[in-house]
Amino acid sequence: MDSPTSESKVIDSFEMRIAGIESADLEQLHALSVSVGWPLRAEDLQLLREVGRGYVALDEIGRLTGSAMWFPHGDDFATIGMVITSPRLQTNGAGRWLMDHVLSDCRGRDLRLNATRASRRLYHSLGFEPIRTIYQCQGIARRSTDFVTATEQPIVRRLEGEDLAAVIELDAGAFGVSRAALIGKLFAQSIGYGLVRGGRLCAFALCRPFGRGHVIGPVVADTDADAVAVIRQHVSAHENQFLRLDTPVETGTFATFLSQSGLTVFDTVLAMSRRGKCAAVVVPGPNLYGLASHALG
């Protein structure tokens, strides 16, 4: 990606210039995310830079005032995230300026993102349409000892390196496109549990350090009961610690288990999409119960 460092724009009497996000100071990027209340660690931001591309806006003295990223999965699809502008510039066109550069890079791709309430009008003006609500569930984890999901006792075991290919395949079926490179990166940084039935991996949940504690995701399963079986291990492992899971599931057994385990709904975002060259082909498969993150989907 060629960074358009020579381009500048006057925004709210400030002359801003744009640069590639890979050149941004990590401490400044972290400070920007904190300024809008996003509890990301520097390590979380570095992971995003390793798997994605994007831009930052800088003022005349080099202060970082905005960012926008995109994360490619194959040649035809990408997710968009880390779209942040300094609070003082949020209504002055900086976000759209950054998004115009991202959309130019992503021309021809199907796109997906998770929009906060403050950003939905911008994304709608850029051609994104709503898909579903995502529930940010978090809190101090506790064991739900009286929760029973089924009479069957599935085999749930720790995932090992040889399980990666099956995890990638399950994730692709649930997400809609293969995210092999991303899942490989997350797998290496996570503890994972999988449900095995008939010698085949049928569900999995990864958990890694993130934000204020740990995040469970992605989570893929066929049923609520299977999803509960694989995340239960992580809830137990992080009892009395801060835990987060972002899910499209609002009601039912899975949502009830989250609530009883201390992971209550803290906030919501709206999943939105924009078509590129063609409509995605939807193939019936497992369900995505937990996102990797808002930025990564």
N, C-alpha and C positions, 0 to 999 in steps of 0.2 A: 504494500500500500504506500503510495506517495503522499507524504504529509504536506498539505497546502499551507506551509508556514508563512507564505508571503501574503495570503489573503487577510484582509482586515475589514472591520465593520464598526460603525459608530452605533452604540446601543446606550440609550439613556445618558448621553453626553460622554460616555466612556468609549475610547477606541479599543476594540477587541481584536485579537488575532487568533487564528485557529492553528492547531498543531495535532500531530498524531498522539494518541493516548499513551503509546509506548514510551514517549519522551517525557511524560509528565512526572513530576516529583510525587512519589508515593505518599509522603506525609501530607502534601497539599491535597491530593485526591481523597485521602482519608478525612481530612478536615472538611472538605466539601460535602462528603456524605453525612458526616456528623451534623453539619449545619442545617440539613433538612430532616434530621431525626432518624436517619438510617443507621442502625447499630452494626455496621460492618467493621471487621478488623482489617488491618493492613494486609494480613495474609489472605483474607477473602478477596480483596481487591486485586492482589497479585495473581491469584488463580484466574480471575476474570480476564486479566490482561494476557495471561498465557493461552487461554482458549478462545479469545475474541479479538476484535479489532475496533477501532473507533477514534474519537476525536475529543479534544479539550479546547475550551476557550480561555484565553489569557488576557489580562488587562495590560496597560502600558508598562507596568513595573513587574510583570511576570506572575501576578497572582492568578491562581486558577479559579475561574468563575463559572465553569460549566463543563459538562461531559455528556457523551452519548456513545453507546457501543452496540455492536452487532456480533452475533455468534453463528458462524456458518455450520451447516450440517449437510454435507454433500454440495452439489452445484445448484440446487433448485430451492433450498429452504434455509431460513435463518430465523433466530429469535433476536429481539431488540431489548436492551436493558441499560441500566446505569445512565438513564437520561435525567440529568440533574442540572439545575441552574441555581446560582446563588440567590437567596431569598430577595435580595434587592433588585434582581433583574428578571424575576420570574414572569412578569407581565410585559416585558419589553422586547420580545422576539428572539431572545438568545436561544431558547429551546428549539424553536422552529429552524433557526439558522443551523444549529448542530444536526437536527434531524434531516434537513435537506441534504447534508453531506452523507449521512448514513444511507438514506434512501437512494442516493445516486450510486453508492457502492453496491447496493443490494438490488439494483434494477434487474427485473426478470425473475426474482425469487418470490416464492410464497413467504409471507412474514407473519410472525406471531409475537405478541408482547403482553405484559400485564400492567394495566394502567391504574395509577392511583386516581383518586377523585379529582385532584388538582390538574391532572394531565389529560383527562378524557376528552375534553373539548379540542385540545391540540391534535390528538390522534384521530379523532373523528374527522377533523378538517383535512387530514392527510389521507383519508380514504380507508381507515381502519373501521371494522365493524365488530360489535360485541359478540362474544361466543358464550361465556359463562362466568359466573362469579367464583373467585378463588378465596378460600377462608384461611386466614393466617391464625393458626392455633398454637398457643404457647403458654408456658407457665412452669411452675415447679413440679416436676414429675413425681407421681406416686403410684404405687402398685395397686391395681384394681383386682384384689384377690377374689372377690365374689363374682367376677364377670365370667360368664360361661357363654361360649360362642357356638359350640356344637358337641355332639357326643363323640364324634370322631376325634382321635388324637393324632394330628398330622406329624410327620417327621420334619422338625425344624432344626437346622444345623448351621454352624458358622460357615460362611463362604470362604473358599480358598481360591488360589490363582487359577486353577483349572476350571473354575466355574465362570470365569469372565465371559467367555463366548456365549454361554447360555444367558447370562445377565444382559448382554448387549442385544441378543435376539428378542428377549422378552420386552426390554425397554423399547425397541423399535416397533414392536407390535402395539404397544400401548401409546407411544408418543406420536406415531404416524410416519416417522422417518428414522433412519439409523443415526444414532449419535455415538458411533463407536469410539471416536477419539476422546470425546468428553467423558463418556462412561468409563473408559480406561483410566483417565486422569482421576475421576472421583473415586473409582474402585481402589486405587492405590492409596488414597487419603482417608479411607473410610473403614469402619467395621461393618460387615454385612452379614445378614442372616437370610437363609433361603428355605422355602418349603418344598420338600421333595415328595412326589407322589408317583408310584409306579416307576421309580428310577429316574424320573424327569423333574427338573426344576420347574415349578409352577408359579412361584411367587418369590419376591425378594424385597428387602429393605436395606438401604445403606444409611449410615449415620456417621457424621464427621463434625469436628469442631467448626463453629460458625457463630458470628455475632456474639451474643451475650452468653452462649454456652455451646450447645450442640443442636444440629438440625437433622431430622430424619428425612431422607429423600435422595434419589427418587425411591418411590414405593410402587411396585407393580404386582397385581394379583387379579385373579378371576372373580373373586367374591369378597364380600366384607369379612367373612370368617377367616379366609386365607390372609387377608391384609392385616387383620388383628393379630393373627398368629405370628407374623414376622416382625411386626413393630413392638409386640409385647416384650420381646427380648431386650430391645433398646430402652424401653420405658423402665424395665427392672434394673438395667445396668446404670441408669442415670437417675435413680430414685433420689429425691431431695436436691436435684440439680435443675438448672434451667434447660428446657427442651422446647424445640419448635418443630412444627410440621405444617406445610402449606398444602391444602387439599381442595379439590373441586367438590368434595362430598359434603353435603349439608345435613342430611338426616340418615337414619338407619343405624345398624349395628356398629359400623366403623366410627361414625360421628359420636355415638354414645360412649364408646370405649375411650375415645380421645378425651371427652369431657370428664369421665370418671377417673381418668389418669392424670388430671390436672392441666390438660392442654385445652384451654377454652378459647373461644374466638376472640381475638384481640383486634383484628381489623380485616378488611376485605379489599381486594383489587379486582379489576374487571379484565378477564382475558379477551383480547381483541386480535383480529387477523386481517390481513390484506392479501389479495390474490396477486400472483406474479404472472408467470407465463401460462399457467394452467391451474385448474382446480386440483387439489390433492385427492388422490384416490383413497377412500376410506375402506379399510379391510377389517372385518370383525376380528377382535383379538382380546388380549387381556386389558385391564383397566389401569389407568394411571391414578393411584390413590394419593401419591405424594410427589410434589415437584422437587426438582434439584435445588431451585431457588427461583425467585421472581424473575431474575434476568435470564436464566438458562431454561426456564420452563420445566 
